[in-house]
Amino acid sequence: MDTRSDVPTQGKGKTTGKSLLIVESPSKVKTIGGYLGDAYVVESSMGHIRDLPQPSELPAELKKTPVGKFAVDIDQGFEPYYVVNPDKKKKVTELKRLLKECDALYLATDADREGEAIAWHLLEVLKPKVPVHRVTFPEITKEAVERGFENVRSIDDSLVDAQETRRVLDRIYGYELSPVLWRKVSQGLSAGRVQSVATRLVVERERERMKFRPAQYWDLAGIFETKASESFKAKLSALDGMRVASGKDFADSGELKQSARAKVAHLDEETARGLVSALEGSEFSVSSVETKPYTRRPAAPFTTSTLQQESARKLRFSSRSTMQVAQRLYENGYITYMRTDSVALSDQAVNAARAQATELYGADHVPSKPRLYASKSKNAQEAHEAIRPAGDSFRTPAAVKSRLSSDEFRLYELIWKRTVASQMADAKGQTASIKLEAQTNDSRTAEFSASGTVITFRGFMAAYEEGKDAARDAEDAKDGDDKRLPNMAEGDRLTGRDIEANAHETSPPPRYTEASLVKAMDDLGIGRPSTYAAVISTIMDRGYVNNRSGSLVPSWTAFSVVRLLEEHFSRYVDYEFTAEMEEDLDRIARGEEQRTDWLTGFYFGNASRNGLKPIVENLGEIDARAVNSIEITDGVTLRVGRYGPYLETGGTVDEDTGEIKDPIRANVPSDLAPDELTAEKAAELIEQGKADGRELGTNPENGRTILAKDGRFGPYVTEVVPEPTEEELANQPVEYYKNGKPKPPKKPKKEKPRTASLLKSMSLQTVTLEDALKLLSLPRVVGTDDEGTEITAQNGRYGPYLKKGTDSRSLSSEEQIFSITVDEALAIYAQPKQRGRAAAKPPLAELGKDPSNDKPIVIKDGRFGPYVTDGETNVTVPRSETVESMTHTRAVELLADKRAKGPVKKKSGTAKKSGTTKKTAAKKTSTTKSSSASGTKKTSAAKSTATKSSGTKSATSKSASKSTASKSTESKDH
């Protein structure tokens, strides 16, 4: 490639004539390299190269210093202690080698805070002795690359400071609050600046649903016909001048709102049916006709948040899937950068959209002047343009379909439609509202209403129409869109027929979906849109929230976590405070506030607010029992225990300790949503709990007691294994030390009791000793085949089955376990296995072929949940994803990752070898970090002389919150 005037000339003093350009993702390397030619060596950093280590990984000499708690020096301006990620050391070595052969260094990481921080880390680690330039590409196209080189700059220190502040903030937040959760709720839990607030949103919505009490109301609807025999539907809207109550008039308590009580008529069934009878034979006339012009404007181009919302509504993508697909589209030059808060389009994009709309839909569908959209956010971290198709002229979806995967095509088409529609004309039409009146035979005035909108000019709707989330009380929503009403005038007579009374019931607040949770967080200003996918995945992976058919359902553990944080750290899960923190990070990014001052105020406190450190140090006593208790009904409390949630009631209070003794307990099924635990359901579970531990009798074979128990996975029967007698303990063999002295007697290994799950036809309250003995006798020997192989009938976790050697066949009913004969069993085995078993379930989803082996990829329902398979490799669908959101691309990624990991290695019994390896690894890590300590943590002396110039921050320890090749959006600590 010839030297071009639109890219900087190479540094002088070298003879190679080459420059090193570093991007984040390897998928950009080939494309950008093709645009730049041989004068540039294009290489990828694979994301962040440095990060904060775990405190346990710090060198020994630092563990007892102010750095030891967070890997951040809290006494020296919150300076982070960085280490090169172990899996990036080879990459760093490679980049240093390439840099030695080049005349200049171009840092072309992404144009947001994370990208700026990655560029800074590269600068600090590579320590280049050649000219350094910062360049960004909002899209990976030839034109954008050329424009990028026209706007070369130095590293933005303020953006780096903002990213480092967020990284340190998240580390401090998580490391201070999470241990409180471990002590008072359960081990392994975590708190996070954004994830805890997102969890609170979901829990608060479930609390609203639990408090909700439905209200019933009635109305009337009928068909009305004009003299011209044109008919339409209308609903009763008023009775004797009072508006008829609808769902919006009721509070969640099930009662009419105070503001509506004197203004609406609440119809019950008797009144509604009586009104239908009273209207028989009544004449209807039009009392009013209102016609208004209808105008609808197109939605703004996509931001990160609105793209996630719309792809969830229209494509059923999870937030994570959306961002993964968008990342590939960006890296391969199909769309602009996908992490942005801006709705603005460049002049080139506006012209491209208008030109394409004119070409495809006609000049009348494009307004005379370009539409300009203003962003609500002053955010300095994101790119400065909306998400749109890449290039100065857009490629239609049809033009790129053959080069994209199915998911990539669907998302590109969505982005293309939204962008083109944003520059098209308004939709126009007419909205008509009509009211009808009739006198009942008991002298009441009934008013019916109907409305309809007729679109006369579709405008932007010819290309795209924005989706909507499910509305509450949908039956009250206007149903007149795109409905044409007959031409009528006041006084016109109408004939009414098929007038019916209809019952309605108010609906609880709808649960959040991923789309509506993203919208709520965006509206509240919580976190950054680029973090939402990771935040939602985190709260699912932690077990705080489960995805049930697209709805987000909180676990009982989430209730305990949120309650503890609300009661003892209320400020840190407050929506407004969390949004203010984002604004503070924006001010740091704009250079309006110093990171050290802000972090000092946040952690230690200042004149205007308390710090986190003194709050944690002065927590006082937290009543763990109270935090983990939720009153379901009077006298019935749900408790979150070590082994899951359970109900507790009754018992007596110990006068000395205040503890409840001998309460009745009942396990709560794991698949029961919190709002489904009603008083009636609680009573049902308590009745089952009363039977927990019920003694059924004695096993005549061994004299052991048989109990019926209520377990985490359902009711079961078990036998009680008696404790060893003193005589048995005394008769144990004696072991001796090498010096001849006897070892202390070992506690004998306790025999594991036999257990058996109840059949589905049995209940804990009614199971008998005879039933229990039959269950404990399993597996039942049915007989043998001609070769003498034993056939048994068994009851497994997933149903009844036969077993012959390693060959298992399903049985059609539990009763067959005890009744099937050897001849019937042999008949089942005589059939081909696929026909002898229960009919195979069809796949839950078919996703197309795997490009690596051309085998069909499907999702199946397995023993441990849904899983993706190509017939050879199986991988469980992650907890944070659903079958509905699983895409072909995501499935290919999961299978590829599973193949790359290889078969699961069995644990080695050579503990000594394992321990040696671990010790050696730890020593190596410590040595590496120790040797680089002077280069990864600034001393106060160095800090005082640090200067920022030529795009270089001379301090040598800036943070990175992302690890490996992908940019993480919520700190891995939290």
Secondary structure, 3 states (H helix, E strand, C coil): CCCCCCCCCCCCCCCCCCEEEEECCHHHHHHHHHHHHHHEEEEECCCCCEECCCHHHCCHHHHCCCCCCCCEECCCCCEECCEECHHHHHHHHHHHHHHHCCCEEEECCCCCHHHHHHHHHHHHHHCCCCCEEECCCCECCHHHHHHHHHCCECCCHHHHHHHHHHHHHHHHHHHHHHHHHHHHCCCCCCCCCCHHHHHHHHHHHHHHHHHCCCCEEEEEEEEEECCCCCEEEEEEEEECCEEECCHHHECCCCCECCCCCCCEECCCHHHHHHHHHHCCCCCEEEEEEEEEEEEECCCCCECHHHHHHHHHHHCCCCHHHHHHHHHHHHHCCCEECCCECCCCCCHHHHHHHHHHHHHHHCHHHCCCCCCCCCCCCCCCCCECCCECECCCCCCCHHHHHHHCCHHHHHHHHHHHHHHHHCCCCCEEEEEEEEEEEEECCCCCEEEEEEEEEEEEECHHHHCCCCCCCCCCCHHHCCCCCCCCCCCCCCCCEEEEEEEEEEEEECCCCCCCEHHHHHHHHHHHCCCCHHHHHHHHHHHHHCCCEEEECCEEEECHHHHHHHHHHHHHCHHHHCHHHHHHHHHHHHHHHCCCCCHHHHHHHHHCEECCEECHHHHHHCCCCCCHHHHCEEEEECCEEEEEECCEEEEEECCEECCCCCCEECCEEEECCCCCCHHHCCHHHHHHHHHHHHCCCEEEEECCCCCCEEEEEEECCEEEEEECCCCCCHHHHHCCCCCECCCCCECCCCCCCCCCCCEEECCCCCCCCCCCHHHHHHHHCCCEEEEECCCCCEEEEEEECCEEEEEECCEEEECCCCCHHHHCCHHHHHHHHHCCHHHHCCCCCCCCEEEEECCCCCCEEEEEEECCEEEEECCCCEEECCCCCCCCCCCHHHHHHHHHHHHHHCCCCCCCCCHHHHHHHHHHHHHHHHHHHHHCHHHHCCCHHHHHHCCEECCEECCCCCCCCCECCECCCCCCCC
